[in-house]
Amino acid sequence: MGTKGMTVATADIPSPPIVTALYLRTKTLHVEAERTGIVRDLLRGEATREGYVLLLRNLLPAYQAMEQGLARHRGSPALGRLVDYRLDRAAAIEADLVALCGAHWSQGIPLLSAGDFYARRIVKAAEGDGMRLIAHAYTRYLGDLSGGQILQRLLTRSLDLKPSELSFYDFSRFPDLEALKADYRQALDHAGTLAADAQMVIEEGAIAFSLNIDVSCAVKAMLSSGPIAAVTGP
């Protein structure tokens, strides 16, 4: 039988769920993130306490911006479900910085331009209906629940960090992390179905990964310029 007159109804092909689409779009960037900057050193057990602290300090504004943005959209049918999980990490990061460096950590640990730019991008993503926050929640929270748990074990061994210094990765109030991840993926997928422009969310995911890479590389570059005096313990 010939193909004359046959057409492919591409419009009828369903789009993948947003989590799948984000994974496919960022897969190469995810690999790059693990192979560059301070994150590479952390995963190889080669990072210093100083490097880890500087990374935390430069991720903190991004989490603050994301959590404030999500909270503003608490009433959204899409984003409200994400808020309800209460995965907020900013307070835990601050607690870790205090445990690692003392109460005055902010006076001696610099916020790099890459960290500031990352946070400002999330503030922008929270504008309007805030749907681009889906990409940032995917990038950070699912990462914390997956690779973050591996990183926690590595940091315990390589830097001899105590549980009080690793509360960033502590989700112990949830009895089953695998179930939590599955549920959160479903909530993200549900939010994605309500996005007016799903492709915009997917591209925001690529931006989020790129900004994480920038922060990681900026931290590594800062470390090469000299010691950070504040990273001496509480």
C-alpha positions in Angstrom: 0.0 0.0 0.0 1.4 3.4 -0.9 1.5 6.4 1.5 -0.2 8.8 -0.9 -2.9 10.7 0.9 -1.8 9.5 4.4 -1.0 12.1 7.0 0.4 11.9 10.5 -1.8 13.7 13.0 1.1 15.1 15.1 -1.4 17.3 17.0 -2.9 14.1 18.4 0.4 12.9 19.9 0.2 13.6 23.6 2.9 15.7 25.2 5.0 13.9 27.9 4.3 14.8 31.5 6.2 17.9 32.6 8.6 15.9 34.8 9.5 13.7 31.9 9.9 16.6 29.6 12.1 18.5 32.1 14.3 15.3 32.5 14.8 14.9 28.8 15.5 18.6 28.3 18.1 18.8 31.1 19.7 15.4 30.9 22.9 16.6 29.3 23.0 19.6 31.6 22.6 17.3 34.6 25.7 15.3 33.5 27.6 18.5 33.0 26.6 19.8 36.5 28.0 16.6 38.1 31.3 17.0 36.2 32.1 20.7 36.8 32.9 23.1 39.6 32.6 22.4 43.3 29.9 19.8 42.7 32.4 17.6 40.9 34.7 17.9 43.9 32.0 17.1 46.3 30.9 14.0 44.4 34.5 12.8 44.2 35.1 13.4 47.9 37.7 16.0 47.1 36.0 19.2 48.3 37.0 21.1 51.3 34.8 22.3 54.2 35.4 25.8 52.9 34.1 24.9 49.4 31.0 23.3 50.7 30.2 26.3 53.0 30.7 28.7 50.1 28.3 26.6 47.9 25.7 26.6 50.7 25.9 30.3 51.1 25.4 30.9 47.4 22.4 28.5 47.1 20.6 30.1 50.0 19.3 33.1 48.2 17.9 30.9 45.4 16.0 28.8 47.9 14.7 31.9 49.7 13.5 33.4 46.4 11.9 30.1 45.4 10.1 29.6 48.7 8.9 33.1 48.9 7.7 32.9 45.3 5.8 29.6 45.9 4.3 31.0 49.1 2.9 34.0 47.2 1.1 31.6 44.8 -0.3 29.4 47.6 -3.8 30.0 46.3 -2.9 28.8 42.8 -4.6 25.5 41.7 -1.2 24.4 40.3 1.4 25.7 42.7 -0.6 25.4 45.9 -0.1 21.6 45.9 3.6 22.1 45.7 3.6 24.5 48.7 1.6 22.0 50.7 4.5 19.5 50.7 6.5 22.0 52.8 9.9 21.0 51.4 11.4 24.4 52.2 15.1 24.2 52.7 16.2 27.8 53.3 15.9 27.6 57.1 17.8 24.3 57.1 20.6 25.9 55.0 20.9 28.8 57.4 21.0 26.4 60.4 23.8 24.5 58.7 25.8 27.7 58.1 25.4 28.6 61.7 26.6 25.1 62.8 29.5 25.2 60.4 30.7 28.8 60.8 28.9 30.4 63.8 26.1 32.9 64.1 28.0 35.6 62.1 28.6 33.5 59.0 27.1 36.2 56.7 29.8 38.7 57.6 32.6 36.7 56.1 31.2 34.3 53.4 30.6 36.2 50.2 27.6 36.1 48.0 29.0 35.7 44.5 27.5 37.3 41.5 26.5 33.9 40.1 24.6 33.2 43.3 22.9 36.6 43.2 22.0 36.2 39.6 20.5 32.7 40.2 18.2 34.1 42.9 17.2 37.1 40.8 16.2 34.7 38.0 13.9 32.8 40.4 12.4 36.1 41.5 11.6 36.8 37.9 10.2 33.3 37.4 7.8 33.9 40.3 6.2 36.9 38.4 2.8 36.6 36.8 1.2 33.2 37.3 4.5 31.9 38.7 4.4 28.7 36.6 8.1 28.9 35.8 8.7 28.0 39.4 7.7 24.5 38.5 11.1 24.1 36.8 13.0 25.5 39.8 11.1 23.2 42.2 11.9 20.3 40.0 15.6 21.2 39.8 16.2 21.8 43.4 13.7 19.8 45.5 13.7 16.6 43.5 17.5 16.9 43.4 17.6 17.3 47.2 15.5 14.2 47.5 17.6 12.1 45.1 21.2 13.1 44.6 21.2 15.2 47.7 20.8 12.1 49.8 23.9 10.6 48.2 25.8 13.8 48.8 24.8 13.7 52.4 26.5 10.4 52.9 29.6 11.5 50.9 29.9 14.7 53.1 29.6 12.6 56.2 32.6 10.6 55.2 34.8 13.0 53.3 34.4 16.1 55.5 33.3 14.4 58.7 30.2 16.5 59.0 27.8 15.9 61.7 24.0 15.6 61.4 23.6 19.1 62.8 25.7 20.4 59.9 23.7 18.5 57.3 20.1 19.4 58.1 19.8 20.7 54.4 19.4 17.0 53.4 17.2 16.0 56.4 13.7 15.0 55.4 13.2 12.7 58.4 9.7 14.0 59.1 8.7 12.1 56.0 8.7 8.3 56.7 9.2 7.2 53.1 11.4 9.3 50.8 10.7 7.2 47.7 6.9 7.7 48.2 7.5 11.4 48.8 9.4 11.7 45.5 6.7 9.8 43.6 4.0 12.0 45.1 5.9 15.2 44.4 6.5 14.2 40.8 2.8 13.7 40.5 2.2 17.1 41.9 4.7 18.7 39.5 3.0 16.8 36.6 -0.4 18.1 37.7 1.0 21.6 37.9 2.4 21.2 34.4 -1.0 20.3 33.0 -2.3 23.7 34.1 0.6 25.7 32.6 -0.5 27.9 29.7 2.9 27.5 28.1 4.5 24.2 29.1 7.4 24.8 26.8 8.3 27.9 28.7 8.5 25.8 31.9 10.7 23.3 30.2 13.1 25.9 28.9 13.2 27.4 32.4 14.4 24.0 33.6 17.4 24.3 31.3 18.1 27.8 32.6 17.9 26.5 36.2 20.5 23.8 35.5 22.7 26.3 33.7 22.6 28.7 36.6 23.4 25.9 39.1 26.5 25.1 36.9 27.5 28.7 37.0 27.2 28.8 40.8 29.3 25.6 41.1 32.0 27.0 38.8 32.0 30.4 40.5 32.5 28.7 43.9 35.4 26.7 42.5 37.0 29.8 41.0 36.6 31.8 44.2 38.4 29.1 46.2 41.4 29.2 43.9 41.8 33.0 44.7 42.5 32.5 48.4 41.1 31.3 51.7 37.8 32.4 53.1 38.5 33.5 56.7 35.0 32.9 58.0 35.1 29.2 57.3 36.8 28.2 60.5 34.0 26.6 62.5 31.6 28.1 65.1 
